[in-house]
Amino acid sequence: MLSRFAGSDASKRARRLREAMGFNGRGDQQKFAELLGVERGRWNNIECGAPLSKEMALRIVRKFPGVTLDWLFLGRTEGLTVEMARALSEPSNGNDAGGDSKAVSSKSLENFASLR
């Protein structure tokens, strides 16, 4: 079964992940890029449609263990942890990446970060 979240391409999923992890305010794209160890411009390019490199995808799955390469590249949800699937399926405050709900709590973000 192949299920997809709102926005079926990798750039929208990358943005969805950032917002679901609570990085959806002013300046949070910069903070998220720093968390991944890349420059904001590089992350911005991905969110704007640049191809998601294997290297960047590996950075993401290492930082957020509940995320899978299948979800990042193909939108397949089967391997996501229950908590991550729930977080990514909830609409966010982003323009085209989700909708109008709340992002993951800071407690959930701390739980994901502690797993790395």
C-alpha positions in Angstrom: 0.0 0.0 0.0 1.4 3.4 -1.0 0.0 6.3 1.0 1.0 9.8 0.5 0.7 12.9 2.7 -0.3 16.3 1.4 2.3 17.3 -1.2 3.6 14.2 -2.9 7.1 15.3 -3.8 10.3 15.2 -1.7 10.5 19.0 -1.3 7.1 19.2 0.2 7.8 16.3 2.5 11.0 18.0 3.6 9.1 21.1 4.4 6.4 19.0 6.1 9.0 17.4 8.3 10.5 20.7 9.4 7.1 22.1 10.3 6.0 18.9 12.0 9.1 19.0 14.2 8.0 22.5 15.4 10.2 24.6 13.2 7.5 26.7 11.5 8.0 30.2 12.8 10.1 33.1 11.7 13.8 32.1 11.5 13.0 28.4 12.1 14.2 27.3 8.6 17.6 28.6 9.7 17.4 26.7 13.0 16.3 23.5 11.3 19.2 23.7 8.8 21.6 24.2 11.6 20.2 21.2 13.4 21.0 19.2 10.2 24.4 20.8 9.9 23.8 22.5 6.6 23.4 26.1 5.5 19.9 27.6 5.4 20.2 28.3 1.6 20.8 24.7 0.9 17.8 23.6 3.0 15.7 26.4 1.4 16.7 25.1 -2.1 15.3 21.7 -1.2 12.1 23.1 0.1 11.8 25.1 -3.1 12.1 22.0 -5.3 15.8 21.1 -5.6 16.4 17.4 -5.6 16.8 15.8 -2.2 20.3 14.3 -2.2 21.1 11.0 -0.6 23.5 12.7 1.7 20.8 15.1 2.9 18.3 12.3 3.3 20.8 10.4 5.5 21.3 13.5 7.6 17.5 13.7 8.1 17.0 10.0 9.0 20.0 10.1 11.4 18.6 13.2 13.2 15.0 12.0 13.2 15.0 8.2 13.6 11.3 7.9 13.0 11.6 9.1 9.4 12.4 6.7 6.6 14.1 7.0 3.3 11.0 5.5 1.7 8.9 8.4 3.1 11.4 11.1 2.1 11.8 9.9 -1.5 8.6 8.0 -2.2 6.0 9.2 0.3 5.5 5.6 1.7 4.4 5.7 5.2 4.7 2.0 6.1 8.0 2.2 7.9 7.4 5.4 9.9 7.1 5.0 13.7 3.5 5.5 15.0 4.5 8.8 16.6 6.2 10.1 13.5 3.4 9.1 11.2 1.0 10.9 13.5 3.1 14.0 13.6 3.6 14.1 9.8 0.0 13.4 9.0 -1.3 16.3 11.1 -1.7 19.5 9.1 0.6 22.3 10.0 0.5 26.1 9.7 2.6 26.0 6.5 1.2 27.4 3.3 1.2 24.4 0.9 2.6 21.6 3.1 -0.3 20.6 5.2 -3.1 22.8 6.5 -4.1 24.6 9.6 -3.4 22.5 12.7 -0.7 22.6 15.4 2.8 21.3 15.0 4.4 18.6 17.2 4.9 19.7 20.8 8.4 20.6 22.0 8.2 17.5 24.2 7.8 15.2 21.2 10.7 17.0 19.5 12.9 16.4 22.5 11.9 12.7 22.4 13.0 12.4 18.7 16.2 14.3 19.3 17.1 12.1 22.3 16.9 9.0 20.1 19.8 10.1 17.8 
